[in-house]
Amino acid sequence: MAKRAARSDTEPSRRTEGSHDGPVSAAVDQIVAQWRRERPDLDPSPIALFGRVHRVYLRYQAVIAKGFAAYGLNSASFDVLAALRRAGTPHRRSSTELANESLLSSAGVTFRLDRLEEAGLIERQRDTEDRRVVYSQLTAKGLDVIDRAMASHLVNEHRLLASLTEAERTQLAQLLAKLEDSIVAAEHNGDS
């Protein structure tokens, strides 16, 4: 028995580069196998996909949070600044437009805008024709910060994708888009 344990301890080091059955993947596979053993009447195969998607997301968030922190930002503030930057000159949007372009609620956008304004990265301006509409606009400092943060962020994302070929990246992006469409369709079908 000791021989078998020693052999299994060395197995991971014999895996070939690019192998998809590393320690992280093995953990997800183990969860699926455990459910198959404990509940053979169920098909736990979706866990193999969603478990990995979830784990990838958590790891990705941890990595990019460090990158954003170097610029005094977090994911939500980066998203708001990036939305303003993508808007083009004069780099402004209403709170409603920002909420529609991000994953934040209107209240979340307002909270984030308050923080960004305090940091001098945005300024708020009332619409000259409709005083009820308030725009948020990048300041010169905000433009500088988002331009530097975005350049750094893309370098970081390219680093994270280094193990995938261009064709694999394209295929994965297409498959994830198809997965998102499938989830949206399932949500709509479940509502009826």
KAJOLIN-V136093 format. One record per residue. N is the residue number from 0. RES is the residue in three letters. PHI is phi in degrees with one decimal (* if undefined). PSI is psi in radians with two decimals (none if undefined). NEAR is the number of other C-alpha atoms within 12 Angstrom. Layout:
# KAJOLIN-V136093
n=N res=RES phi=PHI psi=PSI near=NEAR
n=N res=RES phi=PHI psi=PSI near=NEAR
This chain:
# KAJOLIN-V136093
n=0 res=MET phi=* psi=-0.66 near=7
n=1 res=ALA phi=-61.7 psi=-0.63 near=8
n=2 res=LYS phi=-61.1 psi=-0.77 near=9
n=3 res=ARG phi=-63.7 psi=-0.75 near=10
n=4 res=ALA phi=-63.2 psi=-0.74 near=10
n=5 res=ALA phi=-63.2 psi=-0.70 near=11
n=6 res=ARG phi=-65.6 psi=-0.74 near=13
n=7 res=SER phi=-68.7 psi=-0.47 near=14
n=8 res=ASP phi=-66.9 psi=-0.48 near=13
n=9 res=THR phi=-92.9 psi=-0.22 near=12
n=10 res=GLU phi=-56.0 psi=-0.80 near=15
n=11 res=PRO phi=-58.1 psi=-0.60 near=19
n=12 res=SER phi=-71.8 psi=-0.29 near=14
n=13 res=ARG phi=-89.9 psi=-0.07 near=14
n=14 res=ARG phi=-65.3 psi=2.53 near=15
n=15 res=THR phi=-79.3 psi=2.68 near=11
n=16 res=GLU phi=-61.6 psi=2.43 near=11
n=17 res=GLY phi=86.8 psi=-0.02 near=12
n=18 res=SER phi=-64.0 psi=2.51 near=16
n=19 res=HIS phi=-100.1 psi=0.22 near=18
n=20 res=ASP phi=-114.2 psi=0.68 near=21
n=21 res=GLY phi=-70.7 psi=-3.08 near=19
n=22 res=PRO phi=-56.5 psi=-0.69 near=15
n=23 res=VAL phi=-68.5 psi=-0.86 near=21
n=24 res=SER phi=-62.8 psi=-0.65 near=23
n=25 res=ALA phi=-61.9 psi=-0.63 near=19
n=26 res=ALA phi=-64.0 psi=-0.75 near=19
n=27 res=VAL phi=-66.7 psi=-0.77 near=28
n=28 res=ASP phi=-59.7 psi=-0.65 near=25
n=29 res=GLN phi=-65.6 psi=-0.71 near=21
n=30 res=ILE phi=-61.5 psi=-0.78 near=24
n=31 res=VAL phi=-61.5 psi=-0.79 near=26
n=32 res=ALA phi=-62.0 psi=-0.68 near=20
n=33 res=GLN phi=-64.2 psi=-0.74 near=19
n=34 res=TRP phi=-66.0 psi=-0.65 near=20
n=35 res=ARG phi=-63.1 psi=-0.68 near=18
n=36 res=ARG phi=-69.6 psi=-0.80 near=14
n=37 res=GLU phi=-79.5 psi=-0.54 near=13
n=38 res=ARG phi=-135.2 psi=1.26 near=13
n=39 res=PRO phi=-62.5 psi=-0.23 near=13
n=40 res=ASP phi=-80.0 psi=-0.17 near=9
n=41 res=LEU phi=-108.4 psi=2.70 near=15
n=42 res=ASP phi=-105.6 psi=1.74 near=16
n=43 res=PRO phi=-86.2 psi=0.21 near=23
n=44 res=SER phi=-57.2 psi=-0.54 near=20
n=45 res=PRO phi=-59.8 psi=-0.47 near=18
n=46 res=ILE phi=-61.3 psi=-0.58 near=24
n=47 res=ALA phi=-60.2 psi=-0.61 near=25
n=48 res=LEU phi=-85.8 psi=-1.02 near=20
n=49 res=PHE phi=-66.2 psi=-0.57 near=22
n=50 res=GLY phi=-61.6 psi=-0.76 near=23
n=51 res=ARG phi=-69.2 psi=-0.74 near=25
n=52 res=VAL phi=-58.6 psi=-0.78 near=22
n=53 res=HIS phi=-63.8 psi=-0.79 near=17
n=54 res=ARG phi=-65.5 psi=-0.69 near=19
n=55 res=VAL phi=-61.3 psi=-0.79 near=19
n=56 res=TYR phi=-59.7 psi=-0.81 near=15
n=57 res=LEU phi=-62.8 psi=-0.75 near=14
n=58 res=ARG phi=-65.8 psi=-0.75 near=16
n=59 res=TYR phi=-59.7 psi=-0.82 near=22
n=60 res=GLN phi=-59.3 psi=-0.72 near=22
n=61 res=ALA phi=-63.5 psi=-0.72 near=16
n=62 res=VAL phi=-68.6 psi=-0.83 near=21
n=63 res=ILE phi=-72.1 psi=-0.46 near=30
n=64 res=ALA phi=-60.4 psi=-0.68 near=24
n=65 res=LYS phi=-63.1 psi=-0.74 near=20
n=66 res=GLY phi=-63.4 psi=-0.75 near=26
n=67 res=PHE phi=-67.5 psi=-0.65 near=30
n=68 res=ALA phi=-59.4 psi=-0.53 near=21
n=69 res=ALA phi=-62.0 psi=-0.34 near=20
n=70 res=TYR phi=-110.6 psi=0.20 near=28
n=71 res=GLY phi=73.3 psi=0.43 near=23
n=72 res=LEU phi=-118.3 psi=2.87 near=30
n=73 res=ASN phi=-123.4 psi=-3.12 near=27
n=74 res=SER phi=-58.6 psi=-0.75 near=30
n=75 res=ALA phi=-67.1 psi=-0.77 near=31
n=76 res=SER phi=-68.4 psi=-0.63 near=37
n=77 res=PHE phi=-60.7 psi=-0.79 near=39
n=78 res=ASP phi=-59.4 psi=-0.73 near=30
n=79 res=VAL phi=-66.4 psi=-0.84 near=48
n=80 res=LEU phi=-62.2 psi=-0.69 near=47
n=81 res=ALA phi=-65.1 psi=-0.69 near=37
n=82 res=ALA phi=-63.3 psi=-0.71 near=34
n=83 res=LEU phi=-66.4 psi=-0.70 near=37
n=84 res=ARG phi=-66.0 psi=-0.73 near=32
n=85 res=ARG phi=-67.8 psi=-0.37 near=23
n=86 res=ALA phi=-66.3 psi=-0.30 near=21
n=87 res=GLY phi=78.4 psi=2.98 near=15
n=88 res=THR phi=-58.6 psi=2.27 near=15
n=89 res=PRO phi=-93.6 psi=0.38 near=19
n=90 res=HIS phi=58.4 psi=1.01 near=28
n=91 res=ARG phi=-141.3 psi=2.68 near=34
n=92 res=ARG phi=-152.1 psi=2.74 near=36
n=93 res=SER phi=-80.5 psi=2.87 near=29
n=94 res=SER phi=-60.5 psi=-0.68 near=33
n=95 res=THR phi=-63.1 psi=-0.78 near=23
n=96 res=GLU phi=-62.4 psi=-0.71 near=24
n=97 res=LEU phi=-65.6 psi=-0.70 near=36
n=98 res=ALA phi=-64.6 psi=-0.69 near=25
n=99 res=ASN phi=-67.7 psi=-0.49 near=18
n=100 res=GLU phi=-92.2 psi=-0.11 near=23
n=101 res=SER phi=-125.4 psi=-3.13 near=25
n=102 res=LEU phi=-95.4 psi=0.28 near=20
n=103 res=LEU phi=-98.5 psi=2.61 near=25
n=104 res=SER phi=-76.2 psi=2.97 near=19
n=105 res=SER phi=-59.0 psi=-0.73 near=20
n=106 res=ALA phi=-64.9 psi=-0.69 near=15
n=107 res=GLY phi=-64.7 psi=-0.67 near=22
n=108 res=VAL phi=-65.7 psi=-0.78 near=32
n=109 res=THR phi=-59.4 psi=-0.80 near=26
n=110 res=PHE phi=-58.8 psi=-0.83 near=19
n=111 res=ARG phi=-63.8 psi=-0.74 near=31
n=112 res=LEU phi=-62.4 psi=-0.68 near=38
n=113 res=ASP phi=-57.6 psi=-0.79 near=21
n=114 res=ARG phi=-66.4 psi=-0.73 near=23
n=115 res=LEU phi=-67.7 psi=-0.62 near=34
n=116 res=GLU phi=-67.4 psi=-0.75 near=26
n=117 res=GLU phi=-59.2 psi=-0.60 near=15
n=118 res=ALA phi=-81.7 psi=-0.08 near=20
n=119 res=GLY phi=77.5 psi=0.34 near=23
n=120 res=LEU phi=-92.5 psi=-0.39 near=36
n=121 res=ILE phi=-136.4 psi=2.86 near=35
n=122 res=GLU phi=-134.8 psi=2.63 near=30
n=123 res=ARG phi=-102.5 psi=2.49 near=25
n=124 res=GLN phi=-138.6 psi=2.37 near=23
n=125 res=ARG phi=-79.9 psi=2.52 near=18
n=126 res=ASP phi=-65.3 psi=2.38 near=16
n=127 res=THR phi=-70.4 psi=-0.45 near=10
n=128 res=GLU phi=-95.7 psi=-0.58 near=9
n=129 res=ASP phi=-128.9 psi=1.73 near=10
n=130 res=ARG phi=-63.5 psi=-0.25 near=10
n=131 res=ARG phi=-74.6 psi=-0.39 near=12
n=132 res=VAL phi=-89.8 psi=2.22 near=17
n=133 res=VAL phi=-118.2 psi=2.24 near=23
n=134 res=TYR phi=-100.5 psi=2.58 near=28
n=135 res=SER phi=-108.9 psi=2.34 near=37
n=136 res=GLN phi=-133.5 psi=2.47 near=37
n=137 res=LEU phi=-63.8 psi=2.44 near=36
n=138 res=THR phi=-86.6 psi=3.04 near=27
n=139 res=ALA phi=-60.1 psi=-0.68 near=18
n=140 res=LYS phi=-65.1 psi=-0.76 near=20
n=141 res=GLY phi=-62.9 psi=-0.69 near=35
n=142 res=LEU phi=-63.5 psi=-0.74 near=32
n=143 res=ASP phi=-63.9 psi=-0.79 near=20
n=144 res=VAL phi=-63.5 psi=-0.83 near=31
n=145 res=ILE phi=-69.5 psi=-0.59 near=37
n=146 res=ASP phi=-65.1 psi=-0.75 near=24
n=147 res=ARG phi=-70.2 psi=-0.74 near=24
n=148 res=ALA phi=-64.7 psi=-0.69 near=32
n=149 res=MET phi=-67.3 psi=-0.75 near=29
n=150 res=ALA phi=-60.5 psi=-0.78 near=18
n=151 res=SER phi=-65.3 psi=-0.71 near=21
n=152 res=HIS phi=-61.2 psi=-0.76 near=32
n=153 res=LEU phi=-69.0 psi=-0.63 near=18
n=154 res=VAL phi=-60.3 psi=-0.76 near=16
n=155 res=ASN phi=-63.9 psi=-0.77 near=21
n=156 res=GLU phi=-65.9 psi=-0.68 near=20
n=157 res=HIS phi=-62.2 psi=-0.66 near=17
n=158 res=ARG phi=-62.7 psi=-0.72 near=15
n=159 res=LEU phi=-67.4 psi=-0.44 near=19
n=160 res=LEU phi=-97.1 psi=0.10 near=20
n=161 res=ALA phi=-57.9 psi=-0.47 near=14
n=162 res=SER phi=-81.6 psi=-0.10 near=16
n=163 res=LEU phi=-106.7 psi=2.44 near=19
n=164 res=THR phi=-73.6 psi=2.90 near=14
n=165 res=GLU phi=-59.4 psi=-0.73 near=13
n=166 res=ALA phi=-63.7 psi=-0.71 near=12
n=167 res=GLU phi=-65.5 psi=-0.69 near=15
n=168 res=ARG phi=-61.2 psi=-0.79 near=18
n=169 res=THR phi=-63.3 psi=-0.80 near=14
n=170 res=GLN phi=-63.5 psi=-0.75 near=14
n=171 res=LEU phi=-64.4 psi=-0.74 near=17
n=172 res=ALA phi=-61.3 psi=-0.72 near=16
n=173 res=GLN phi=-65.7 psi=-0.73 near=14
n=174 res=LEU phi=-67.0 psi=-0.69 near=16
n=175 res=LEU phi=-67.2 psi=-0.64 near=18
n=176 res=ALA phi=-63.0 psi=-0.72 near=14
n=177 res=LYS phi=-65.7 psi=-0.68 near=14
n=178 res=LEU phi=-62.6 psi=-0.77 near=18
n=179 res=GLU phi=-61.2 psi=-0.77 near=16
n=180 res=ASP phi=-59.8 psi=-0.70 near=14
n=181 res=SER phi=-64.4 psi=-0.70 near=14
n=182 res=ILE phi=-67.0 psi=-0.76 near=15
n=183 res=VAL phi=-61.6 psi=-0.78 near=14
n=184 res=ALA phi=-61.8 psi=-0.72 near=14
n=185 res=ALA phi=-64.8 psi=-0.66 near=13
n=186 res=GLU phi=-63.1 psi=-0.78 near=12
n=187 res=HIS phi=-67.9 psi=-0.67 near=11
n=188 res=ASN phi=-68.7 psi=-0.54 near=10
n=189 res=GLY phi=-75.3 psi=-0.40 near=9
n=190 res=ASP phi=-78.9 psi=-0.35 near=8
n=191 res=SER phi=-87.1 psi=none near=7
